[in-house]
Amino acid sequence: MATRTSLVVDIQIACDDVGIPAMHQIETWVTRAVEDSGETLPGRPELSVRLVDKEEMRSLNRDFRQKDKVTNVLSFPAGGIAGLPVEAAPLLGDIVICAAVVSEEAAQQGKSTDDHWAHMLVHGTLHLLGYDHQSEADAAAMEGLEARILSAHGISDPYVKSR
């Protein structure tokens, strides 16, 4: 059973796309991901979510991942901060989501835009918590956790292909 997390979520909207979730929806999905992950975090963890256009996302992907193309979500874990007391609230990092790509992918995949936003927010948050998909085993663990979190809140497994 999940415990209530007092999470601080800074939301930055840096694009004009339609279909962007309300701020409370963004905060809700990020909080659900942290709570349902099973991770125990001290204090009031903090993270930011920035919604961007294709140009900014391509630039970030190129500069930080050496991939000169637009993508749906990037996560930038904050990592430890030397000298910060153990009991201090952790800074989890930043999630950047390209609103236009999320909308396009939802349409291409025949998914609800809201459901795809939820998936991207959960996915990005889990990266900040240390989950990854670099190996098959890591991908299976992360995707399984994503599916469980989404399913617990009424969204079907995003990794199951529609027939």
C-alpha positions as CSV (number, residue, x, y, z in Angstrom):
1,M,0.0,0.0,0.0
2,A,1.3,3.4,-0.9
3,T,2.0,6.0,1.7
4,R,1.2,9.7,1.2
5,T,4.2,11.7,-0.1
6,S,4.4,15.4,0.4
7,L,6.0,16.1,-2.9
8,V,7.0,19.6,-4.2
9,V,6.4,19.7,-8.0
10,D,7.5,22.8,-9.9
11,I,5.7,22.9,-13.3
12,Q,6.9,25.0,-16.1
13,I,4.9,25.3,-19.3
14,A,7.2,26.6,-22.1
15,C,5.0,25.7,-25.2
16,D,1.6,26.6,-26.6
17,D,0.4,23.1,-27.4
18,V,-3.3,22.2,-26.9
19,G,-4.1,19.1,-24.8
20,I,-1.6,19.8,-22.0
21,P,-2.9,18.4,-18.8
22,A,-3.9,20.8,-16.0
23,M,-1.2,21.4,-13.4
24,H,-3.0,19.4,-10.7
25,Q,-3.1,16.4,-13.1
26,I,0.6,16.7,-13.7
27,E,1.3,16.9,-10.0
28,T,-1.1,14.0,-9.3
29,W,0.6,11.6,-11.7
30,V,4.1,12.5,-10.5
31,T,3.0,12.0,-6.9
32,R,1.3,8.7,-7.7
33,A,4.5,7.4,-9.4
34,V,6.6,8.3,-6.3
35,E,4.1,6.9,-3.9
36,D,3.4,3.7,-5.8
37,S,7.1,3.0,-6.6
38,G,7.7,1.8,-3.1
39,E,10.6,4.1,-2.7
40,T,10.9,5.8,0.7
41,L,12.0,9.4,0.5
42,P,12.7,11.6,3.5
43,G,11.2,15.1,3.9
44,R,9.4,16.8,1.0
45,P,11.1,15.6,-2.2
46,E,11.3,18.1,-4.9
47,L,11.3,17.8,-8.7
48,S,10.4,19.9,-11.7
49,V,8.3,19.1,-14.8
50,R,8.9,21.3,-17.9
51,L,6.7,21.0,-20.9
52,V,8.5,22.1,-24.1
53,D,8.1,22.4,-27.9
54,K,9.9,20.3,-30.4
55,E,12.8,22.7,-30.9
56,E,13.7,22.8,-27.2
57,M,13.4,19.0,-26.8
58,R,15.6,18.4,-29.8
59,S,18.2,20.7,-28.5
60,L,18.2,19.0,-25.0
61,N,18.3,15.6,-26.6
62,R,21.2,16.6,-28.8
63,D,23.2,18.4,-26.1
64,F,22.7,15.8,-23.3
65,R,22.3,12.5,-25.1
66,Q,24.0,13.2,-28.4
67,K,20.8,12.3,-30.3
68,D,19.9,15.0,-32.8
69,K,16.1,14.3,-32.8
70,V,13.0,15.1,-30.9
71,T,11.8,12.7,-28.2
72,N,8.8,12.4,-25.9
73,V,10.4,12.6,-22.4
74,L,13.8,13.2,-20.9
75,S,14.7,12.9,-17.2
76,F,17.6,14.6,-15.5
77,P,18.2,13.0,-12.0
78,A,19.7,15.5,-9.6
79,G,22.0,13.0,-7.8
80,G,23.4,13.5,-4.4
81,I,24.4,16.8,-3.1
82,A,27.6,16.8,-1.0
83,G,27.1,18.1,2.5
84,L,23.3,17.9,2.5
85,P,22.1,16.4,5.7
86,V,20.7,12.8,5.3
87,E,17.3,13.9,6.6
88,A,17.0,16.8,4.1
89,A,14.4,16.6,1.4
90,P,15.9,15.1,-1.7
91,L,16.1,17.0,-5.0
92,L,15.0,14.4,-7.4
93,G,15.7,16.3,-10.6
94,D,13.9,17.4,-13.8
95,I,11.5,15.8,-16.2
96,V,11.1,17.4,-19.6
97,I,8.2,16.4,-21.9
98,C,7.6,17.5,-25.5
99,A,3.8,18.2,-25.6
100,A,3.5,17.9,-29.4
101,V,5.2,14.5,-29.4
102,V,3.0,13.2,-26.7
103,S,-0.1,14.2,-28.6
104,E,1.2,12.8,-31.9
105,E,2.2,9.5,-30.3
106,A,-1.2,9.1,-28.6
107,A,-2.9,9.6,-31.9
108,Q,-0.5,7.2,-33.8
109,Q,-0.9,4.5,-31.1
110,G,-4.7,4.9,-30.7
111,K,-4.4,5.9,-27.1
112,S,-6.1,8.6,-25.0
113,T,-3.9,11.7,-24.9
114,D,-4.6,11.9,-21.1
115,D,-3.5,8.3,-20.7
116,H,-0.3,8.9,-22.7
117,W,0.5,12.0,-20.6
118,A,0.1,9.9,-17.5
119,H,2.5,7.3,-18.9
120,M,5.1,9.9,-19.8
121,L,4.9,11.5,-16.3
122,V,5.2,8.1,-14.6
123,H,8.0,7.0,-16.8
124,G,10.0,10.2,-16.3
125,T,9.4,10.1,-12.5
126,L,10.7,6.6,-12.3
127,H,13.9,7.6,-14.1
128,L,14.4,10.2,-11.4
129,L,14.0,7.5,-8.8
130,G,16.8,5.5,-10.4
131,Y,14.9,3.1,-12.7
132,D,16.2,2.6,-16.2
133,H,15.7,0.5,-19.3
134,Q,19.3,0.0,-20.5
135,S,19.2,-3.8,-20.2
136,E,16.4,-6.2,-20.9
137,A,16.1,-7.0,-17.2
138,D,16.0,-3.3,-16.2
139,A,13.4,-2.6,-18.9
140,A,11.2,-5.4,-17.8
141,A,11.3,-4.2,-14.2
142,M,10.7,-0.6,-15.1
143,E,7.9,-1.3,-17.6
144,G,6.3,-3.7,-15.1
145,L,6.3,-1.1,-12.4
146,E,4.9,1.6,-14.9
147,A,2.1,-0.8,-15.9
148,R,1.2,-1.5,-12.2
149,I,1.1,2.1,-11.3
150,L,-1.0,3.1,-14.3
151,S,-3.3,0.1,-13.9
152,A,-3.9,0.9,-10.2
153,H,-5.4,4.2,-11.4
154,G,-7.4,2.9,-14.3
155,I,-5.0,3.0,-17.3
156,S,-4.2,-0.1,-19.3
157,D,-0.7,-1.4,-19.8
158,P,1.0,1.0,-22.3
159,Y,3.4,-1.8,-23.4
160,V,0.6,-4.1,-24.6
161,K,0.1,-3.7,-28.3
162,S,-3.5,-3.4,-29.5
163,R,-4.6,-6.2,-31.7
